[in-house]
Amino acid sequence: MEDREIVALYWARDERALSETDAKYGAFCRAVALDLLSVREDAEECVNDAYHAAWRSMPEERPDKLRAWLGRVVRNLSVDRWRRNRRQKRYAGMETLLSELDDCVPSAENVERTVEAAELGRAIDTWLRTLRADDATLFLRRYWNGTPLQTLAEERSVAPNKLAQRMYRLRLSLKDALEKEGYAL
């Protein structure tokens, strides 16, 4: 079923929208949540919460790309869940993932940086567009979806150390691009 047909089901308040969404994008949504959370039950709950959010918000929104929209919702819910669980000391993996970006992305703790968040997002988006498609996809899968480095290495049939070096070079490139934009790191 096409995205526009699924969105139309949401607009018609037809419960088949949920089963069609799960059939088409369930595996993708679960993968995004599981990569960030590492606990299947928590990932499944985030996916279910995303479907509930889709049911509630679809009358106001009509996303062109349902996969991207759902991915963003699942990711945001998963990061929120991770933060709640982190306070309870349940996850260590995401801490490592975020610490890798500390050297090239400004801290959100500073109020002034918070105001510049939209501009920072545009600067990162501009930088991503300068990359080869494979590098941009790799960067987004690692730092947006939270896909483990080992998984990415296996998919590309390269050694994890080699891929780690590539990720390091991408982070350095991002750091340089942001510094040229005037961001103090």
N, C-alpha and C positions, 0 to 999 in steps of 0.2 A: 504494500500500500504506500502511496506517495505521501510525503510530508503534508502537502496541502490538504489531502483527504483526511489525514489524522487530525490536523488542526481543525478542520471542519467538524469532525466528530466532537472535539472538545467544545467548540462553539455551540453545537447542537445539544450539548450536555448528555451525549450518548456514552454510556459506560464502556462501550467497545473501544473508546479512545485509549483507555488504560491498557487493555490487553494488546491492542495494535502497537502502542508505544513500546511495551515490554517485548513484544515479538521482534520488532525492528531494531530497537536500541538498548534492550535490557543488558545484553552482554557487554556492550560498550560502557554503559553507565556503571555496571558492577566492576568492570576493570578499572575505571577512573577512581571509584571509591576505594576499592581494595588496594590499589597502588599507594594511596595516601594513608589508609588506616591499618592495613595488614591484618585486620580481624574481620573475618567473613560476616559475622552477625552484625557488626557495626556498619559494614559496607552495605549490606542488604537493607538495613534500616534507613540509611541515607538515600538509597535508591527509591525506596518506598516513599520517603519524605519528599523526594524530588517529583515523583508522580503526583503526590498530593498537592504540591506547589503548582504543578502544571494544571491540575484540575481547577485550583482556586484562581490562578492568574490568567489563564488562557482567554477569558472573555475580554480582558483589557489588552492583552498582547496577541499578536498574530506573527510569530517568528517566521522569517523566511527560511532559515536553516534550523530545523528542529533539533538535529543532532548537536550542533554547536550550542544552542540554547540550553538543552538538557545537560550537556557536558558542563556548562558553566554553573548551572544550578546544583548538580551533583557535586562538583568540585567545591563550591562555596559551602555547601552543607557538610561535606567531609572535612574541610579545613576547620569549620566551627566545631565539629565533633572532636577532631584531633585536639584542638585547643582545650576543650572541656576535659578530655581524657588526660591531656598533658598535665593539667592541674592536679589530676589524680595519679600522675606518674605512670600512665599505662603504655605510652609509646616513646620509643627512643629514635626510631628510623626517620621520622619527619624532622626531628631536631637536626640530624646530620644533613639532611637535604637542604634545609633552610640556612644552615651555617655555611654551606658552600657558596651561597649567594651574598653573604655578609660583606665580602670585600668589594663587591661591584655594584651593590644597590644601597642607596642611602637608608638610614634608619627611619622608621615611621614614628619613632618616639617623639621626635622634635615636631612641635606644632607647626612651624614654618614648613617643614617637609610634608606634613599632612595636607596643607593647603596646595602644595605643588604636586600632589599625587596624580591628578589628571594629566598634567604636563609631563610628568615622568612616564606615565603609561604611553603617551604619544611618542616620547623619545625612544622608548624601548620598541614600540611598534615600528617606528621608522628604521631603527637598527635592524630589526628582524627582517624587514623588507630588503635590506642590503645583502643578506646572506643567501647562499645557495639554498634551494628548497629543502635538500636533505639536512643541512645544518639547522635551518629554522625549525623543521619538524622535530629533529633530535632535541634541540633546546626546549621546545614547548612540551614535548613528551616528558622530558626529565624534570623541568622546573615548573610546569603548569599542571601536568597530569600526575607528576610524582612517580613516574615509572622507574623502577630500580635500574641502576646502571648495569647490573648483571643481565637483566632481561633484555635491555637494549643491545648489549654486546652479543648475546646469543642470537637475537634476531638478525643482526648484521654480520654474524660469523666473524667477529673480531675479538681479540683478547680484551678483557675488561680494562687492563692497564692502558692499552692503546686508546680505548674509548675515553677513559678518564683524562688522558692527555688532551684529547680533542675537546672535551667539555671544558677543561681548564683554559685552553686557547680561546674558546667561545666566550667564557666569562671575562677573560682579559680584553677581548675585543669589545664586549659590552661596557666594561669599565672605561676603556679609552673613549668610546663613543659618548658615554654620559659625561665624562670629564670635559670633552670638547663642547658639550651643550651647557656647561657651567655648573654641573652638579658636583658638590664637594663630597668626596667619599672618604 
